[in-house]
Amino acid sequence: MKDMKLSPCSNALNGILEIPGDKSISHRAVILGSLAKGTTKVTHFLTGEDCLRTINAFKLLGVDIEVDNTTLYIRSNGLSHFKEPKEPIYFGNSGTTARLMLGVLSGLPFFTTSYGDDSLTSRPMDRVIIPLEQMGASINGRSDASYLPLSISGGGLKGVQYVLPVKSAQVKSAILLASLFAEGTTEVIEPTPTRNHSENMLKAFGADITIEDTISITNEPLTATDVFVPGDISSAAFFMVAAAIVPGSNLTLKNVGLNFTRTGIIDVLTEMGASISISNKQTISGEDFGDITISYSKLQGIVINGDIIPRLIDELPIIALLATQAEGETVIGDAEELRLKETDRIEAVVEGFTTLGAKVKSTKDGMIIEGNAVLGGGSVNSYNDHRIAMMYAIASLITQKEVVIDDVSSIAISYPNFFQDLTSVCS
């Protein structure tokens, strides 16, 4: 796609938005619906490119999946009825698809190969491969199977006890999914809690799972169920920050996921002094959601590190923009994982904000951001990263001059209607 030129918004942001379905939950709904016996109906599904990769993977494995706008119908005969795919499985740019599907493919009793785009091919898979090989998986690829493409001769898995060495819900989920095919009990211990969407959904599908200090699971068959996907708080975060930094703004975001493992962005906004409230809270299948209303207010810089980081890792680029408009300095630490995303998000943020006129310094595990920045304008590079591209689009609302983003096509990965929604509240 050609570059996009964005001019500052001369109006306050006002209105009500229905945020697209949560990407993490949408992936897991497809996976568990495909592993369960029966028909699963998924509503408010995110039809972004990443989630469509997961659907295609299971279609290649023989699962009948019907897509009707944002509703899915998944018809499956359960774990024992998958077929060996006739072609390699393409994961595109989706790290979630890749890492979670590796857990599934390791358990299936046949041969598969998988690959991704240039960006995904450079992202590490060894953090998933190591525990899967301990369970008995046979996986081959370059650099000791550390990177895609990968080939798997599946089946013959056994339960293990595994302590997560990294704060990664993807690694945890891959192990839990593989355990559905494994002999015996699998135990996962995570020193720092991460997103628990997999655990919540496994319970909803009838898995034999116990969640205490240790997550314990056996290979009990799954039964189809209906799934509602709340709005994605990672997508909502862009509009939450926009309303907090554009004077006079007041936005309400409907049915946004409020899972505690994901609400670090709300905690940060609150600590920085944002005017934010939550109403109409509900819970379905263990997932909390509700309406978030946020208005413009003066903000104060803070320190963001420690156990909150896994709860807002994907929101840190847009939080960096928030910090440029706060009073004083904001320090982000313990966020080394940002360097292993679709791009090195630390360097991408520092480079772009320097172009726009903010003072942002990179550290080994985060950033130091000076507040009260007056953002000028200029050309920035998204590095084909959806969250970086959306962050610069939100930044353009308050710049003095035009912002040119080199490529915004990646936004379709997680928020296909992003610019339509942005236009609707800034007009």
C-alpha positions as CSV (number, residue, x, y, z in Angstrom):
1,M,0.0,0.0,0.0
2,K,1.1,3.5,-0.7
3,D,2.0,5.8,2.2
4,M,-0.8,7.6,4.0
5,K,-0.9,11.3,4.7
6,L,-2.7,12.3,7.9
7,S,-3.6,15.8,9.0
8,P,-4.2,17.0,12.5
9,C,-7.7,16.7,13.8
10,S,-9.2,20.1,14.4
11,N,-12.1,18.8,16.5
12,A,-12.4,17.0,19.8
13,L,-13.1,13.3,19.6
14,N,-16.7,12.5,20.6
15,G,-19.0,9.6,20.1
16,I,-19.6,5.9,20.8
17,L,-17.6,3.0,19.2
18,E,-18.1,-0.7,19.1
19,I,-14.5,-2.1,19.3
20,P,-13.8,-5.1,17.1
21,G,-13.5,-8.5,18.7
22,D,-10.5,-9.5,20.8
23,K,-7.7,-10.9,18.7
24,S,-6.3,-13.3,21.3
25,I,-9.8,-14.7,22.2
26,S,-10.8,-15.0,18.5
27,H,-7.7,-17.1,17.8
28,R,-8.5,-19.4,20.7
29,A,-12.1,-19.7,19.8
30,V,-11.2,-21.1,16.4
31,I,-8.6,-23.5,17.9
32,L,-10.7,-24.9,20.7
33,G,-13.9,-24.9,18.5
34,S,-12.0,-27.0,16.0
35,L,-10.6,-29.4,18.7
36,A,-14.1,-29.8,20.3
37,K,-16.7,-32.3,19.0
38,G,-19.9,-30.7,17.7
39,T,-20.8,-27.2,16.4
40,T,-19.4,-24.1,18.0
41,K,-20.9,-20.7,17.2
42,V,-18.5,-17.7,17.7
43,T,-20.0,-14.2,17.7
44,H,-18.3,-10.8,17.4
45,F,-15.3,-12.6,15.9
46,L,-12.3,-10.5,14.7
47,T,-12.0,-10.9,10.9
48,G,-8.5,-9.5,10.9
49,E,-5.8,-11.1,8.8
50,D,-4.1,-12.9,11.7
51,C,-7.3,-14.6,12.8
52,L,-8.1,-15.7,9.3
53,R,-4.7,-17.4,9.2
54,T,-5.9,-19.6,12.1
55,I,-9.1,-20.4,10.3
56,N,-7.3,-21.4,7.2
57,A,-4.9,-23.6,9.2
58,F,-7.8,-25.7,10.5
59,K,-9.6,-25.8,7.1
60,L,-6.4,-27.4,5.8
61,L,-6.7,-29.9,8.6
62,G,-10.2,-30.8,7.5
63,V,-12.4,-28.7,9.8
64,D,-15.6,-27.2,8.4
65,I,-15.6,-23.5,9.3
66,E,-18.3,-21.1,7.9
67,V,-17.7,-17.4,8.2
68,D,-20.8,-15.1,8.2
69,N,-19.6,-11.6,8.7
70,T,-18.4,-11.6,12.3
71,T,-20.1,-14.9,13.2
72,L,-18.4,-18.3,12.8
73,Y,-19.8,-21.8,12.7
74,I,-17.2,-24.4,13.4
75,R,-18.2,-28.0,12.8
76,S,-15.8,-30.6,14.0
77,N,-15.7,-34.3,14.9
78,G,-13.1,-33.8,17.6
79,L,-9.4,-34.6,18.1
80,S,-9.3,-37.9,16.3
81,H,-10.7,-36.7,12.9
82,F,-8.1,-34.3,11.6
83,K,-6.5,-35.1,8.3
84,E,-2.9,-34.6,7.1
85,P,-2.8,-31.3,5.1
86,K,-1.8,-31.6,1.4
87,E,0.2,-28.4,1.5
88,P,2.3,-26.4,4.0
89,I,0.4,-24.3,6.4
90,Y,1.0,-20.5,6.0
91,F,0.9,-18.4,9.2
92,G,1.4,-15.1,7.5
93,N,2.5,-12.5,10.1
94,S,0.6,-14.1,13.0
95,G,2.8,-15.0,15.9
96,T,-0.2,-16.2,17.9
97,T,-1.3,-18.6,15.1
98,A,2.3,-19.9,14.8
99,R,3.0,-20.6,18.4
100,L,-0.4,-22.0,19.4
101,M,-0.7,-24.1,16.2
102,L,2.7,-25.6,17.0
103,G,1.2,-27.0,20.1
104,V,-1.7,-28.5,18.2
105,L,0.4,-29.8,15.3
106,S,2.8,-31.5,17.7
107,G,-0.1,-33.7,19.0
108,L,-1.6,-34.7,15.6
109,P,-0.4,-38.1,14.4
110,F,0.9,-37.1,11.0
111,F,3.4,-34.9,9.2
112,T,3.0,-31.1,8.7
113,T,5.1,-28.2,7.6
114,S,4.5,-24.5,8.3
115,Y,6.0,-21.2,7.4
116,G,5.4,-17.4,7.7
117,D,6.1,-14.1,6.1
118,D,9.5,-12.4,6.3
119,S,8.7,-10.8,9.7
120,L,7.4,-14.0,11.3
121,T,10.3,-16.0,9.9
122,S,12.7,-13.8,12.0
123,R,10.7,-14.2,15.3
124,P,11.9,-16.9,17.8
125,M,10.0,-20.1,18.1
126,D,12.4,-21.9,20.4
127,R,10.6,-20.7,23.5
128,V,7.7,-22.9,22.3
129,I,9.7,-25.7,20.7
130,I,11.7,-26.5,23.9
131,P,8.8,-27.5,26.0
132,L,7.1,-29.3,23.1
133,E,10.2,-31.4,22.5
134,Q,10.2,-32.2,26.3
135,M,6.7,-33.5,25.7
136,G,8.0,-35.8,23.0
137,A,7.4,-33.7,19.8
138,S,9.6,-34.2,16.8
139,I,10.2,-30.8,15.3
140,N,12.8,-29.9,12.7
141,G,14.0,-26.5,11.2
142,R,16.8,-24.1,10.9
143,S,18.9,-23.1,13.9
144,D,17.8,-26.2,15.9
145,A,14.1,-25.5,15.0
146,S,14.3,-22.0,16.5
147,Y,12.7,-20.3,13.5
148,L,10.1,-21.0,10.8
149,P,9.8,-22.8,8.5
150,L,9.3,-25.9,10.6
151,S,8.3,-29.5,10.0
152,I,6.6,-31.7,12.6
153,S,6.1,-35.4,12.9
154,G,3.3,-35.3,15.5
155,G,1.9,-37.6,18.1
156,G,3.3,-39.6,21.0
157,L,3.2,-36.7,23.5
158,K,3.5,-37.2,27.3
159,G,2.6,-34.8,30.0
160,V,5.3,-32.7,31.7
161,Q,5.8,-30.2,34.4
162,Y,7.1,-27.0,32.9
163,V,8.1,-23.7,34.6
164,L,7.8,-20.8,32.1
165,P,11.2,-19.1,31.7
166,V,9.5,-16.1,29.9
167,K,6.4,-14.1,30.5
168,S,4.5,-15.5,27.6
169,A,0.8,-16.5,27.3
170,Q,1.7,-17.9,23.8
171,V,4.2,-20.4,25.3
172,K,1.8,-21.3,28.1
173,S,-1.1,-21.8,25.6
174,A,1.0,-24.0,23.2
175,I,1.8,-26.3,26.1
176,L,-1.8,-26.5,27.3
177,L,-3.0,-27.2,23.7
178,A,-0.4,-30.0,23.3
179,S,-1.5,-31.5,26.6
180,L,-4.9,-32.2,25.0
181,F,-3.1,-34.9,23.0
182,A,-0.7,-36.0,25.7
183,E,-0.6,-39.1,27.9
184,G,-0.9,-38.2,31.6
185,T,-1.1,-34.8,33.3
186,T,0.7,-31.6,32.3
187,E,1.5,-28.9,34.8
188,V,2.5,-25.4,33.9
189,I,3.9,-23.0,36.4
190,E,4.2,-19.3,35.6
191,P,6.1,-17.1,38.1
192,T,4.3,-14.0,36.7
193,P,0.7,-14.4,35.6
194,T,0.1,-13.8,31.9
195,R,-3.1,-13.6,29.8
196,N,-5.5,-16.4,30.9
197,H,-7.8,-16.5,27.9
198,S,-6.7,-20.1,27.1
199,E,-7.5,-21.3,30.6
200,N,-10.9,-19.5,30.6
201,M,-11.9,-21.0,27.2
202,L,-10.6,-24.4,28.0
203,K,-12.9,-24.4,31.0
204,A,-15.8,-23.3,28.8
205,F,-15.2,-26.2,26.4
206,G,-15.2,-28.7,29.3
207,A,-11.4,-29.3,29.7
208,D,-10.1,-31.1,32.8
209,I,-8.1,-28.1,34.0
210,T,-7.3,-26.9,37.5
211,I,-6.0,-23.4,37.9
212,E,-4.3,-22.6,41.2
213,D,-0.6,-21.9,41.8
214,T,0.0,-24.5,39.1
215,I,-2.1,-25.0,36.0
216,S,-2.9,-28.7,35.7
217,I,-4.6,-30.3,32.7
218,T,-5.2,-33.7,31.2
219,N,-6.4,-34.9,27.8
220,E,-10.2,-34.9,28.5
221,P,-12.2,-34.5,25.2
222,L,-13.7,-31.1,24.5
223,T,-17.4,-30.4,23.8
224,A,-18.5,-27.6,21.5
225,T,-20.0,-24.5,23.0
226,D,-21.0,-21.0,22.0
227,V,-18.4,-18.2,22.4
228,F,-18.9,-14.4,22.6
229,V,-15.8,-12.4,21.8
230,P,-15.5,-9.1,23.7
231,G,-14.0,-6.0,22.1
232,D,-10.2,-6.0,22.0
233,I,-8.8,-3.8,24.8
234,S,-5.5,-3.6,22.8
235,S,-7.5,-2.0,19.9
236,A,-9.5,0.1,22.3
237,A,-6.3,1.5,23.8
238,F,-5.6,3.6,20.7
239,F,-8.9,5.4,21.2
240,M,-8.5,5.6,24.9
241,V,-5.3,7.4,24.5
242,A,-6.7,9.6,21.7
243,A,-9.5,10.8,24.0
244,A,-7.1,11.4,26.8
245,I,-4.8,13.7,24.8
246,V,-7.1,15.6,22.4
247,P,-8.6,18.6,24.3
248,G,-12.3,18.5,24.8
249,S,-12.7,14.8,23.9
250,N,-15.2,12.3,25.3
251,L,-15.5,8.8,24.0
252,T,-17.4,5.7,25.0
253,L,-16.1,2.3,23.8
254,K,-18.7,-0.5,24.0
255,N,-18.3,-4.1,25.2
256,V,-14.5,-3.9,25.7
257,G,-12.8,-6.9,27.3
258,L,-11.8,-6.2,30.9
259,N,-9.9,-9.4,31.7
260,F,-7.6,-8.5,34.6
261,T,-4.6,-9.9,32.8
262,R,-5.1,-7.3,30.0
263,T,-6.2,-4.2,31.9
264,G,-2.8,-2.7,32.6
265,I,-3.6,0.1,30.2
266,I,-6.5,1.2,32.4
267,D,-4.3,1.1,35.5
268,V,-1.7,3.3,33.7
269,L,-4.2,5.8,32.5
270,T,-5.7,6.0,36.0
271,E,-2.3,6.5,37.7
272,M,-1.4,9.2,35.1
273,G,-4.6,11.1,36.0
274,A,-6.9,10.3,33.1
275,S,-10.7,10.7,33.5
276,I,-11.9,7.2,32.9
277,S,-15.0,5.2,34.0
278,I,-16.4,1.7,33.4
279,S,-20.1,0.8,33.2
280,N,-22.3,-2.1,32.1
281,K,-19.9,-4.8,33.3
282,Q,-20.7,-8.4,32.4
283,T,-19.0,-11.8,32.4
284,I,-19.4,-14.6,29.9
285,S,-17.3,-17.8,29.9
286,G,-15.0,-16.2,32.4
287,E,-14.3,-13.1,30.4
288,D,-15.2,-9.7,31.9
289,F,-16.3,-6.9,29.6
290,G,-18.0,-3.5,29.7
291,D,-18.2,0.0,28.4
292,I,-15.2,2.4,28.9
293,T,-15.8,6.2,28.9
294,I,-12.7,8.4,28.7
295,S,-12.3,12.2,28.5
296,Y,-9.5,14.6,28.0
297,S,-7.5,15.5,31.1
298,K,-4.1,16.7,32.3
299,L,-1.7,13.8,32.7
300,Q,1.4,13.1,34.9
301,G,4.4,11.0,34.0
302,I,5.0,7.8,35.9
303,V,7.2,4.7,36.1
304,I,5.9,1.6,34.4
305,N,7.7,-1.7,35.1
306,G,7.5,-5.0,37.0
307,D,4.5,-7.3,37.0
308,I,2.2,-4.9,35.2
309,I,4.3,-5.2,31.9
310,P,2.7,-8.6,30.8
311,R,-0.7,-6.9,31.3
312,L,0.0,-4.1,28.8
313,I,2.9,-5.3,26.6
314,D,1.0,-4.7,23.3
315,E,-0.2,-1.3,24.5
316,L,3.3,0.2,25.3
317,P,3.8,1.9,21.9
318,I,0.5,3.9,22.3
319,I,1.4,4.4,26.0
320,A,4.6,6.0,24.8
321,L,2.5,8.6,22.9
322,L,0.4,9.2,26.0
323,A,3.6,9.9,27.9
324,T,4.8,12.5,25.4
325,Q,1.8,14.6,26.5
326,A,2.1,14.1,30.2
327,E,3.7,16.4,32.7
328,G,7.2,15.3,33.6
329,E,9.1,12.1,32.7
330,T,7.7,8.6,32.1
331,V,10.0,5.6,32.4
332,I,9.2,2.2,30.9
333,G,11.2,-0.8,32.0
334,D,11.2,-4.6,32.1
335,A,9.8,-4.6,28.6
336,E,12.6,-6.5,26.6
337,E,9.8,-8.5,24.9
338,L,9.1,-5.4,22.8
339,R,12.2,-6.1,20.9
340,L,10.9,-9.5,19.8
341,K,7.5,-8.4,18.3
342,E,6.7,-7.8,14.7
343,T,9.6,-5.3,14.8
344,D,11.8,-3.9,17.5
345,R,9.1,-1.7,18.9
346,I,11.4,0.2,21.2
347,E,13.6,1.4,18.4
348,A,10.6,2.0,16.1
349,V,9.0,4.2,18.7
350,V,12.2,6.1,19.5
351,E,12.9,6.7,15.8
352,G,9.5,7.9,14.9
353,F,9.0,10.2,17.9
354,T,12.4,11.7,17.3
355,T,11.2,12.6,13.8
356,L,8.0,14.1,15.2
357,G,10.0,16.2,17.7
358,A,9.5,14.3,21.0
359,K,12.4,13.4,23.3
360,V,12.4,9.6,23.8
361,K,15.5,7.6,24.7
362,S,15.7,3.8,24.4
363,T,17.1,1.6,27.1
364,K,17.9,-2.1,27.1
365,D,14.4,-3.0,28.3
366,G,12.3,0.1,27.6
367,M,12.2,3.8,27.1
368,I,12.5,7.1,28.9
369,I,10.0,9.7,27.6
370,E,10.0,13.4,28.3
371,G,6.5,14.9,28.6
372,N,4.9,18.2,27.4
373,A,6.2,17.5,23.9
374,V,5.0,19.6,21.0
375,L,4.8,17.2,18.1
376,G,5.6,18.7,14.7
377,G,5.1,16.3,11.7
378,G,7.1,14.4,9.2
379,S,7.5,11.0,7.6
380,V,7.6,7.9,9.8
381,N,8.2,4.2,9.2
382,S,5.6,1.6,10.5
383,Y,8.0,-1.3,9.9
384,N,4.9,-3.3,8.7
385,D,3.8,-3.4,12.4
386,H,0.1,-2.8,12.9
387,R,0.5,-1.3,16.4
388,I,3.2,1.1,15.3
389,A,1.1,2.2,12.3
390,M,-2.0,2.9,14.5
391,M,0.1,4.7,17.1
392,Y,1.4,7.2,14.5
393,A,-2.2,7.6,13.2
394,I,-3.3,8.6,16.7
395,A,-0.2,10.9,17.0
396,S,-1.3,12.7,13.9
397,L,-4.4,14.0,15.7
398,I,-2.2,16.4,17.8
399,T,0.7,17.2,15.5
400,Q,1.2,20.7,14.1
401,K,1.8,19.5,10.6
402,E,1.0,16.5,8.4
403,V,2.2,13.0,9.3
404,V,3.1,10.6,6.5
405,I,3.1,6.9,7.4
406,D,5.0,4.8,4.9
407,D,2.6,1.8,4.9
408,V,-0.6,1.2,6.9
409,S,-1.7,-2.1,5.3
410,S,-0.6,-4.0,8.4
411,I,-3.5,-2.5,10.4
412,A,-5.8,-5.0,8.7
413,I,-4.1,-7.6,10.9
414,S,-6.0,-6.5,14.0
415,Y,-8.4,-3.6,13.2
416,P,-9.7,-3.7,9.6
417,N,-12.0,-0.7,10.1
418,F,-9.6,1.4,12.1
419,F,-9.6,4.5,9.8
420,Q,-13.4,4.4,9.4
421,D,-13.8,4.5,13.2
422,L,-11.2,7.2,13.6
423,T,-12.9,9.4,11.0
424,S,-16.3,8.8,12.6
425,V,-15.2,10.3,16.0
426,C,-13.1,13.1,14.5
427,S,-15.6,14.9,12.4
